[in-house]
Amino acid sequence: MVFYTKLIPTMVEIIIKQDFLSLMEKSMILKIKEILKGYQFQIFQDKMVHSQM
């Protein structure tokens, strides 16, 4: 019985940690995507400016 009570919290901890990590990864990926979008937009604007000249 003691074994079970010790095992469950660690299981919960592992699950929480995994969820937290996946959330971190997702937010990182979203941030990177936003940065890339901004970068692509900047390139697009530069091209527009060059083509107008």
N, C-alpha and C positions, 0 to 999 in steps of 0.2 A: 504493500500500500504506500509506503514511504517512497518507494521507487517511482510510482505513478505520479505522486504529487511533485516530485522533483523533475520528472520528465515533461509534464504538461507545460509548466512555465517556460522551459527552454524551447519547446516547440513553438509556443506563442511568440517568444522573443525572436526566434529565427524567422517566423512568418512576418512579423512586424518589420524586422530588419530588411527582409527581401522586398516587402511592399515599399518601404522607405527608399531603398536603393532604386527600385524600378521607377518610383515617382521622380527621384533625382535625375535618373537617366532621361526620362521623358521630358522633364523641364529643360535639361541640358540640350536635348535634341531640338526642342522647340526654339530655344534661344539661338542655337546654331542656324536653324532654318531662317529665323528672322534676320540674323546678321547676313546670311547669304542672300536673302531677298533684297535687303538694303543695298548690298554690294552689287547685285545684278542690276538693280534700278539705277545705281550710280553709273555703271558702265553704259546702260541704255541711254541715260541722259547725255553722257559724254559723246556717244555716237550721234545722237540727235544734233547736238551742238556742232560737231564736226561736219555733219552732212549739210547743215544750214550755211556754213561758211563758204 
